[in-house]
Amino acid sequence: MVLLTASPAPQIKVESWLRGQPLTSFQSGTVYIVQFWTTCAGCVAAIPHLIQLQEKYRNRGLEAIGIAACEPTSTPKETRSSRAAWLNETFPKLNYRIACDDTGEMKKLWMKPSASSLNATSFVVDRDGHIAFIGTSTQLDDVLPKVLGEGSWAGAVAEISDDTAVPRDKPLVVDLDGSLLMADVLYESFFNVLSLGFHANLAAVGALGNGKAAIKHYLAQSSDLNYTTLPYNACVLDLIRAAKAGGRKVYLATAANAKHANAIADHLGIFDGWFASDAITNLSGSLKAEILTAAFGKYGFDYIGNGSADLAVWKAADKAYGVGLSNAVSNKLIALKGDYVAIDCGNPDMRVWLKALRVHQYVKNLLVFVPALTAHQLTLPNIFTGAIAFVAFCACASAVYFLNDLLDLKSDRAHPSKCARPFASGLLQIRTGLLMIPALLLISLVLATIISLEFVGVLVSYFLLTIAYSVYFKRRMLVDVIVLAMLYTMRIVAGGVAVEIPISQWLFIFSIFIFTSLALIKRYVELAARVDRNIRECSDRDYRIGDLNVIAALTAAAGLNAVTIVALYVTSPDVQTLYRHPKTLWLICPILLYWTARNLMMAQRRLMDDDPIVFALRDRISAFAIASIVAVVFIAI
């Protein structure tokens, strides 16, 4: 059965409900929204929208139902418990029912027949129990008033059909990169191959000498993309479904390599055929227009594209659809065709940019102030210099985060929470990241030169070590945590260089141990999550499931060594010259001992995020422990 608009709504077939009373069947006279979701990508944004719609239209007979999808690697029990916990924490005031599709029956009855590949798919069921709409949450504001109004939905559909009448034999041709996909498979393949090592990258350079088609072919054949997790454009998928419902044929036409086109067409299962580049021919621009004209005739097809390379194809097409066009391309298309159908994907808002920049991670860069604090030289000039150093490190770190996200696209999309990152979800384009990386590095270097050349040297060393970590060291067992500890310590060293204060050997050794402990906890949490979800061992990391207990032991050992260093420091002669009440510093030892031990306990109980420092910022007890240590230091002074 193919599930389209006007089809009878399938059954509600779930075994458990996370919120609200169970519902076994649709009631006549009530309009329902059935929305499938996971904790990934756009679903988090779709749920608050559904809460608002339920409140707005409750008195007009609207009933919302959320269907929590079961992840392939989860057991039914794990799915119910994880989804319930996530809802309690994220949306404690839900006003509609939530069912848990822990057996996959709802997906079989609804999602697969609809040919939707989106995580957050919304179905609207009219008062007679028929499907009135299949699409995204953002479209519901326009759809619901028509479905809830008496007789208005049918009239609206008829009106749309009259305005957009297209011969049933006229095909719809869809571009891939930037149109059907909110990404570009050439960039995806490039970053996928980049992580394979020197020989693969050298071969790519050799292929580049044979032309664009050759390099596309090499990258496609060498890469291993997961086509099921790529970010597909919901609006374009809706257009394709509408065309298929009207009896039209739909084709994929892309400048991407044939391997990608074939795999995506097989995954979606909604195309009648595809056109793509091969090892010799680059199917782009005027060549694509010629191929499509030969296949369907001039003005014998409609075309969905997204950029200036599509202008030649739009010229040969009958009806033009533009996805997220820039003003320049839009003006050229209007001059070419007179009019076109605009598909607005929306621009990334400030929250998306802040998430990509990882602003919440900037707190780590406050370590540049530690040398001035521990030396009791927190003067106004040192604060000003430290502030410049802080901003320089923030810009440099954001550049590294951009690069790291681009290198980790595949693994991020397979991760239950990292799949919502801006690049992995398609909210930001890869080419945007490639432009932002040098821009951020330039800002960082300009600020660093204001301080000193020595500080520039430390900052550049930090950047190079971070790149080495992203490309190589993070895939090496235990070397990765040592490098992470060194990167944290380098922030402290940079702070000392900036204000010209020598770093104490006690501070240096303590930093290595405490940050090694925190890095080990990060690995512990990541590995424990794989154990809990019954996910196979990560192929790009050198850790095994059986290493979990060893990592816990090493975490405890590094944390205890950090406490020991503090104890030795308190008994050293160095303390006498800096503190009037040095014995007060002994109180730091039990507080630090408690905090490090509790961190490991929280990780073992699965109550910690994958980043212990971010966890500490949100955890009240951690905040109290850190504040207590600071208070002890001030009392000792």
N, C-alpha and C positions, 0 to 999 in steps of 0.2 A: 504494500500500500504506500502511495505517495501522499504525504500530508501537505496540503496547500490551503490557501484561503478558500472558504466556503466548504471545506471538508468537515464532516462530523468530528467533534473533539474526541480524542481517544480517552480511555479510562484513566481514573486516578488510581494507580496501583502501587502503593507503598506499604511497608510493614511497620514503620515507626514515624512518629511526629515529634519534632523538637520544640515546637511552639503551637499553642492553640489546640482546639478540639479536632479530632480526626474528621476528615471529610471523605466519604466514600463515592459520591457522585455529584455531578453538577445539577444545581436546582434551576428549574425553568424560571425565567424572569430575572435572573441575576447575571450580571456581566463579570467574568473572571479574568484576572491576569495570572497566568502560570509562568513563573520566571525561574529558569534554571541558573544555578550559580555555583561557583567554587570560591575559595578564599583568594583567588588569583585575579590579576589584570583588572578589567573594568568592572568586575562584580562588586568590589568594595564601594565604588561610586554609584552603582545601580541600586543598591539596597536603600540608601537614604532617600533616593528619588521615589522608590516604590512606597516608602513610609509616607511621604508627602501626598502621593496620589491616593493612597488608601484613606488618609484623613480627609482629603478634599472631596472625594466622590463617594464616601461611605453612605451618605443619605440618599444617593441616587442609584443604589443597588450594585455597588462595586465590591468585589471580594478578591483580595490578592492572596496568592499562594506561592511561597518560595519552595523550590525543590533543590535541596543540597545534593550535589552530584558526588558520587563515590569515585575517589581517585583509583586508578588501576592497581596501585601497589597497596591499597588499604584493605583491611578486613572490614566487614560491616560494623563490628563493635568499635574498631578504631575510628571509623568514619563518624559514627554517632557521637562518640565522646569528644573527638577533636572539633567537630562542627558545633556542638553544644557549648564547649568551652570558649570557642572563638566568638560565638554569638553573645555569650554572657559578657565577655570583655569588651567587644567592639560595638555591639548594638543592644544594650540592656533594655531599651524601651521600644522594642518591636511591637507593631500594632496589627500584624497579620500572621497567618499560619505559616509554619515552616515544616515541610516534610523532608525525610531523609531517604534518598534513593539508594539505600545500601545494597540492594540486589541488582540494580541496573535496569529494572523493568520499565521505569518511567522513561529512561533514556532510549530504550528499545522501542517504546510505543510512540514517543514524541520527537526526540531529537534526530534519530537516524532517518525516519521517514521524511522529515522536513529538510534534510540535506544541509542543516546548519552545523557549522564547525565552531561556532562562537561559544565561549564559556557562559556569557550572560545573555542568553536568548530569551526573549519575552513572547509569549503567545497570548492573544486576547480571544476569549471565548464569548460569543454574543449570547443574548437572552434565550435563543433557541438551541443552544448547545453546539453551534458551529464555529469553526476557526474563522475569526474576522481579520486577524493580523498576525504576522510572524516577523519579528525584527528585533530592534534594540530598545533599551529603556528610554533613550533620548527621544525616540519617535512617539512615545506614548502620549505626550502632551497634545499632539495633533490628532492622534487616532481616537483617544477615549471620548472626547466630546461627541464625535460622530457615532461611535458605537452605542453610547449611552442615550443618545437622542432617538426618539421614535422614528424609525424609517429613514434616518439621515445617512446611515452607513451605506445602505444599498444605493441611495442616490449619489453619494460621494463617489462610490466605486464606478457607477455608470458614467458620472461626469468625467472622472479620470480616464476611463476607457475611451470615451468619445474624443477627448483632447489628445490622447497619445496613441490613437489607432495606428497600428503598424501591420502591414501584410504579414500573415503567418509564415510566409516563406522567406521573409527578410531576416537574416541572422543578426545577432548581437555579437560583436567582437570585443573582447576585453583585454586590455594591456595588463601586465603583471606587476612590475616594480613601480611602487608609488600609486598604483590604482587598485588592483585586487589585493595586493600586499601593502601594508604600511611599513615596508622595508624594501631593501634592494638585495636580491640574491647574489649579485656580483660582490658587493661589500661583505655580505654574510660569508660567502665562500672564501674571500680573501682572508678575513680574520680567523676563519676556521683552519685554513692552511697555514697561516702565520704561526700558529701554536705547534705545528708539527715538527719544527726544527730547521736547521740550516740547509740541509740537502733539499727539502721540499721547497724552501724559499728560493734557493738558487735555481732550481728547475723552473720555478714560476718566472723568474727574470729571463731565463732562456726562452720561454714560451712567449713572453711579451715581444720579443724581437720578430715574431712571426705574425704580428697583427692582433687586433682586438678580439677577433673571433677565436684565435688560437689560445689567448690567455684566458678567455672565458671558458673555453673547453677544458683547458688544463685544470683550472680552479674547480670547475664543476666535478670533474672526474676524481680529483684528489680530495675534495671535501666530503664531509659526512653530515649533512644537515638533517635536522628532524623536522619534516614538513608538517607534522601534526601540530607542532607548537608555534609555528610562524604566526605573526600577527596579521590576520586577514581583516579587510575592511568590511564592516558590517553593512554599510550603505550599499556598497557595490554588490555584495552577496544578495541583498534584498532585491536589487534590480535584476540580477540573474534569475532569482527564484520567480520573480514576476514574469520575466520573459519565458521561462520554461512553463509556467502555468498557462501562458497564452498560446502555447504550442510552438513557440519559436525555437530555433536552434541557437546554441551559444558556443562560441569558439574562443580559445585563448590564443592570443598573438603577442609574442614577447621577443625582445632582443636578448633575453636570457638564454642560456644553453638548453638544448633539448632535454638533457637529463633532468633539469629542474622543472621544465614545463610538463614533462611526462609524469614525474612524481607527484606534482601538485594536482594535475588533472585526475590522476588515479585516486589521490587522497580525498578530494572533494566530490568526485563522481558526478559532476553536473555539466561537464563539457561534452560536446559532440565531436570535438576534434581540437587540435592545437597546431600552431605555427611557431617555430623557434629557431634560434641560431644553431649552427653546428661548428665543427672545427675549422671550417673554411669561410662560411658566410655569416656575417653579422646582420641579423634581421632587424634593422632599425631605420627610422626615417623614411626616405623615399623608396628604399627597397621593400620595406614592409608594405607601403602603400601599393607598390606594383604587384606584389604577391597577392594581397587581398583583392585588388581590382581584378586580377586574372582569375581568382577563385569565385568571386561573387558579382563582378561587374562594377562599373563606376556608379556610385550612389546606390549600390545594391546591398549595403550593410550599414549598421549603426556602430559607432566606435566609442569606447570608454578609454580615455587616456589622461595623462597628468602633467605633461611638460612640453617644452618647445620641440623635442624630437618627434612628437606626435602630430605636429601641424600638417605635415604632408599627408598623413593618414586621415586626419579630419577632413582635409580638402577632398579626398576621394570618397569619403563616407557620406551617407545621407544625413543622419542625425548625429550630432556631436555631444558627448558627455565629458565634462571636465572635472577631474577630482582634485580639489584643493589647489586650484591654479593661482599662480602669482598674478599681480596686476598686469605685468608686461605680457605674459602669455595669454591672459584673458582678453586683453585689448587686441592682440593679433588674431585670436580665434574669432572674436566678434567681427573684425574687419574681413576675415576670410569667409565666415558662414552667415554673418548677420545676427545670429543668436545661437545659444547652446544651453544645455541643461547643466547647471552648476551643482556639483556634489560637494558640499562643504564638510570637510573633516574636522574643522575647528583647529585653532592654534593652541599649542601647549601653554597653559597658564603658569603663573608664578610658582605654584606648588610643584609642578612638574620640574621646573628648572632647579628649584631648591633641593628637590629629591635627587636630581642628577648630579648636582654639585656636592651632595652629601654634607649639607650645612651642619647637620646634627653631629657630624664627626669632627667639626672644627674645635670642639672642646679639647681634643687631644693635643692641639697645637698650643694650648696654654702652657704646656711644658717648657716653652721658651722663657717663661718668667721664673722658673724654678731656681736657676743659679742666683739671680738677684735676691730672691726670697730667702734662700738658705744662707746666703752670705750677709744678710741683713743690710742690703744696699739697694733697697727699693726706692730710689730717689726719682724725682720727676723726670730728669733726662733719661734715666734707665727705663722708666715706664714708657716714655715716648719711643725710645729705640726698640724696646720689646714689642710695642704695638705694631711697629713697622715690620719687625721680624715675624710676628704672628700673622699678619695679613699676607706676607710673602709666602709663608708656609701653607696658608689656606689656599691660595691660588695654585701653588705647586701641587698640593694634595688633590685638589679638584681635577687638575689636568690628569693626574695619575688615575683617579677614580673613573674619569671618562674613558681613558685607554683600557683600564681593567674591565670595565663593563662591555666594551667592544670585543675584547678578547674572550670574554666569558659568556657571549650571547647564548650559545647552545646550552651550556650547563645551567645558566640562569633561568632559561625558559622551562627547564625540567625540574626546577626547584619550587617547592610549594609557596614560598613567599618572594623569592628573588625574581620570579616571573613577572612581577608587577613593576619592576624597575623601568624607567622611561625608555631605554633603548630596547630592552627585551620585549616590552609590550608594544613597541612601535609608536609611542607617544612622541618620541624624538627620533629624527632620522639619523642614520649612521654618518652621513656626510656632514651633518651639523656638528656631531662630536669631533670629526676630523678637523673641522675649522676651529672649534673651541679649544682644542688641546694646545696648539701653538699660541693662540691668543692669551690663554691663562699663563702659559710659561713665560711669555714676554712680560706680562704684568709682574709676575713673580721676580724675574731677573732685574727689572727696572727698580723695584723696591729694594731688592737685595744690594744693588750697587750704591744705594743711598747710605747703607750702613757701612760696608767695607768689602774689599775684595776677598778677605778671609771668609766672611759670611757667605759670599757668593760661592766660594769653593765648597763649603759645607752643604749648602743648599743643592748645588749640582750633584755632589756625591750622594745626597739623600735621594734625589730624583733618579739617578742611574741605578742605585741599589734597589729602589722600588720597582723600576722597570725590570731589572734582573729577577726580582722576586716574582713579578707577575708572569714573566715569560718562562722562567726556569725553576727558581728555588722553591716556589710554593708546591711544586710537584715532587719534592724530595723530602722524605720522612725526617722529621726532627730538624733538618736544616732550615725548613720553613719557619718554625717557631723561634729559632735562634736569630734568624734574619729579622723577623718581626720585632723581637726584643731590641735588636740593634737599631731599627728604624725609630722606635720610640726614644731610645737613648740619644740618638742623633739630634732629636729636637732639643734635648737638654743641652747637648754640646753646642748646638747652634745658638741657643740663648746665651750661653757663657761667652761665646765668641763675639756676639753682637754687642754686649755691654762690657766686654774685656774683663771678665771675671774668670779666673782659672777654676776648672771643675774639680771638686774634691774627689779623691779616690773613693771615699766612702759613698758619696752620691752616685758615682759611676757604677760601682759594684752593686749597690742596692738596686739601681735602675735595671741592670741586666737581669737580676734574679726576679724582681717583682713583675717585670714585663714578660719574662719567659713563662712565669706562672700563668699570667693572664692569656698569653698566646696559646698555651697548652689547654686551658679551659675552653677557648674558642674551638680548638680541634676536638676536644671531648664532646662538646655540645653538638657539633656537626656530625660526628660519628654516631653518637647516641640517637640522633634523629633518624639516621639510616637504619639503625637497629630497630627502633620503635615502629618505623613504617615498613619494615621488611624490604628495604630497597637494597639492591645489590651494591657491592663495593664500588666506589667511584673509580672509573678507569684512569682519570687524570690526576689522582692523588695516590701517594705511596703509603697509605694506611690501610689496615685490615680490620675487620670487625673484631677480631680477637685481641686487638691492641687496646681496647677500651680501658681495661683495668690497669695496664701499664701506663697509659697516658694519665690516668687519675693519680697513680703513685708519683709520677714525675711532677705533676702539678703541685701536689702536696709538698714534695721535697723542695721545689724551687721557692714556694711560698714561705716555708719554714726557714730556708736559708736567708731570705730577705729579712725576716724577723731577727735572725741571728746577727746579721750585719748591723741592724739598728742597735741591738744590745751592745755589740762591740764598740760601736761609735759612741754610745752614751758613756762608756767607761774610758774612752780615749782622752788624751790631753787636749785634743782639738776643741772639745766641747767647752772647756773651762774659759776659753777666750771669747766665745760667742754668746754664752748664756750666763745670766746671773744666778739662775736656779736650775742647774743642769740635771739634778736628780729627778726633777719633775718629768723629764723626758722618758723616764722608765715607764710611765703610763702608756706611752705609744706602743710598747711591745705587746701587752695583752689586747689592746684594741686592734692592732694590725693582725695579730694572731687570730683573733675572732673573725675579722673581716675576710682574710684569705681562706680560712677553713669554711666559713659560711658560703663563700662563692662556690667552692667545690661541692658542698652539700646541695646548694640550689641547682647546680648543674646536674648532679646525680638524680635529683628529684624531678628533673625536666621542667624546672621553673625559671630557667635563665634563657635569654636570647642567645643568638650565635655570636654576639659581641658583648663581652663582659663589661666593657667600659660604658657602652650605651645602657646596659642593664643597670649599672651603678648609678647613672644619672636619674633613672626613673624609680629606683628602689629606695624607699624611705630609710630603711635601716642602714644601707650603704652610705647614704647621704649623711645620716647622723654620725656614723663611724668616722667618715672623713672630716666632718665638721669638728668632731671631738679631738682628732689629731691636731687639727689647726689650732684649736683652743689651747691644747696642751703646750704647743710650741710658743704661743703668745704669752702664756703664763710663765714659761721658762725664761723668756727674754726679759 
